[in-house]
Amino acid sequence: MAQNTKNKKQVAAKKAVKQQITWAPGMPFGMLNYILLVAGLVVLGIGYVLLSGGGTDNPNEFSEAIFDTRRLTVAPFVLVIGFAIEFVAIFLKIANKEENPAEQQQ
């Protein structure tokens, strides 16, 4: 009998911990999704900063800086990585046992 009471207390403690850890119920994404969204936005911002520039002060002069490796290769690669992170952040679904009604009935 004492063992059964101890097990019930442990289960109740685990449920209390789970309730504290869970991200706000009803939110469309989990906390990891939001972290990835922000990380993707930061990477996209870096990509657009790398893409900018290459102009000249005199509009009558042509600047070869627009054909720089940074603007033609590195910046688009960083942008693609940023959009890939955003794609993963939107479609990532972490399975919670609490969301499955079949498991709640057991």
C-alpha positions as CSV (number, residue, x, y, z in Angstrom):
1,M,0.0,0.0,0.0
2,A,2.8,2.4,0.8
3,Q,4.5,1.6,-2.5
4,N,1.3,2.4,-4.4
5,T,1.0,5.8,-2.6
6,K,4.6,6.5,-3.4
7,N,4.0,5.7,-7.1
8,K,1.0,8.0,-7.2
9,K,3.0,10.9,-5.7
10,Q,5.8,10.3,-8.3
11,V,3.3,10.4,-11.1
12,A,1.7,13.5,-9.7
13,A,5.1,15.2,-9.5
14,K,5.9,14.2,-13.1
15,K,2.6,15.7,-14.3
16,A,3.3,18.9,-12.4
17,V,6.7,19.2,-14.0
18,K,5.2,18.5,-17.5
19,Q,2.7,21.3,-16.9
20,Q,5.4,23.7,-16.0
21,I,7.5,22.8,-19.1
22,T,4.7,22.8,-21.7
23,W,4.6,25.8,-24.0
24,A,1.4,27.9,-23.8
25,P,-1.5,25.7,-24.9
26,G,-3.3,26.8,-28.0
27,M,-0.2,28.4,-29.6
28,P,0.2,27.4,-33.2
29,F,3.9,26.5,-32.8
30,G,6.0,25.2,-30.0
31,M,8.9,27.0,-28.4
32,L,11.5,25.3,-30.7
33,N,9.5,26.5,-33.7
34,Y,9.7,30.1,-32.6
35,I,13.4,29.8,-31.8
36,L,14.0,28.5,-35.3
37,L,11.9,31.2,-36.8
38,V,14.0,33.9,-35.1
39,A,17.2,32.1,-36.1
40,G,16.0,32.0,-39.7
41,L,15.2,35.7,-39.7
42,V,18.6,36.5,-38.4
43,V,20.3,34.4,-41.1
44,L,18.0,36.1,-43.8
45,G,19.0,39.5,-42.4
46,I,22.7,38.6,-42.7
47,G,22.1,37.3,-46.3
48,Y,20.5,40.6,-47.3
49,V,23.2,42.6,-45.8
50,L,25.8,40.6,-47.7
51,L,23.8,41.2,-50.8
52,S,23.7,44.9,-50.5
53,G,26.3,47.5,-51.6
54,G,28.4,47.6,-54.7
55,G,27.3,51.1,-55.7
56,T,29.3,54.1,-56.5
57,D,28.9,57.8,-55.5
58,N,29.1,59.0,-59.1
59,P,26.2,57.7,-61.3
60,N,28.4,58.2,-64.4
61,E,30.9,55.6,-63.3
62,F,30.5,51.8,-63.5
63,S,31.5,49.8,-60.5
64,E,32.8,46.3,-60.8
65,A,32.0,45.7,-57.2
66,I,28.5,44.4,-58.1
67,F,30.2,41.3,-59.6
68,D,31.9,40.5,-56.3
69,T,31.9,36.8,-55.1
70,R,30.2,37.9,-51.9
71,R,27.2,39.2,-53.8
72,L,27.0,36.5,-56.5
73,T,27.7,33.4,-54.5
74,V,27.9,33.8,-50.7
75,A,24.8,36.0,-50.2
76,P,22.4,33.8,-52.2
77,F,23.7,30.7,-50.5
78,V,23.1,32.3,-47.1
79,L,19.6,33.4,-48.2
80,V,18.8,29.8,-49.3
81,I,20.0,28.5,-45.9
82,G,17.8,31.1,-44.1
83,F,14.7,30.2,-46.1
84,A,15.4,26.5,-45.4
85,I,15.5,27.2,-41.7
86,E,12.2,29.1,-42.0
87,F,10.7,26.2,-43.9
88,V,11.8,23.7,-41.2
89,A,10.6,26.0,-38.4
90,I,7.1,26.2,-39.9
91,F,6.6,22.5,-40.7
92,L,8.4,21.0,-37.7
93,K,5.9,19.2,-35.5
94,I,7.0,17.7,-32.3
95,A,4.7,14.9,-31.1
96,N,3.3,15.4,-27.6
97,K,1.6,12.5,-25.8
98,E,-0.9,15.0,-24.4
99,E,-2.2,15.9,-27.9
100,N,-3.1,12.3,-28.7
101,P,-6.6,11.6,-27.3
102,A,-6.2,7.8,-27.7
103,E,-3.3,7.8,-25.3
104,Q,-5.1,10.0,-22.8
105,Q,-7.9,7.4,-22.3
106,Q,-5.5,4.7,-21.3
